[in-house]
Amino acid sequence: MTGYEADIWFGLFAPAKTPQATIGALNSAVNKALADTEVQQKMRSQFYDPRPGAADEFAAFVKNEITKCGRTIREANIKAD
């Protein structure tokens, strides 16, 4: 489809109202794991691209993906059966 792109991505989510300290601890642990050379090699061998980052950056990315997908659904007039 012209002008359309799609990526597959995975992320870690927590329930709404999870304390910010908990989010920070989880984010720190995930980033530490993703910084490990062995983890990176294993992920890349399975065609994953590990991307550590801040929780608020991921939240902004997800919000953008929702907006982008919503626009595509409306423009294509996609309906659930």
N, C-alpha and C positions, 0 to 999 in steps of 0.2 A: 504494500500500500504506500503510495507516494506521500511523503511528509509525516510518516508515522514511524516511531521507534519504540521498541519494548525491550526491557531488560528484566532478568530474573535476579532477585536479590533476597537476602535473608537478614533478619534482624532480631534482636532480643527486645521484647516488650514486657512491661510490668502493668499491673492493675492501676486504674485511675486512683489518685490520692496516695500513691506510694510515697512515703517520706523521701524528701530530696537527698537525705544522707544515705538512704538505702540505694537510691538510683546512682548516686556517686560511687558507692562501694561496688555495685555491680558493674558499672561502666569501667571503673579502674581494673577490676578483675578480668573483664573481657579484653580490655586493651593490653593488659599484661600477657594474657594467653596469646593474643594475636601478634604480639611482638616476639614471641618465641620462634626461633628459626625452624625448629622441628614442626611446629604447628603450621607455619607458613608453607613449608615444603609439602606437607601432607595436603593442605588445602589446594595449593597450586597444582599438585599432581592429579587432583580431581576437578581441575578447571575452575576453581573458586579463586577470587581475588580478595584476600583479606584486607579490610579497610577499617582500622581502628579510628576512633574519633570521639568527640564530645557528644553527650546525650542530647543536648539542645540542637546540635547540627543534624543528628539523625532525625529528631522530631521535625525539623524544618524540611528535610528530605522527604519524609513520609507525607507531610502536608502537601508538598509540591506534587508528589506522585498521585495523591488522591485527586487533586485539582486536575492534573493532566488526564487521568483516566476518566474522570467524570465528564470532561469536555469531549473526549473521544466517544464515550457512550451516548451523550446527547447528540453529537453531530452525526453519528451513525444510526441514530434512532433505535438503539438496542433496547429490547424489552425482555424482562424475565418472564418465563412461562410458568 
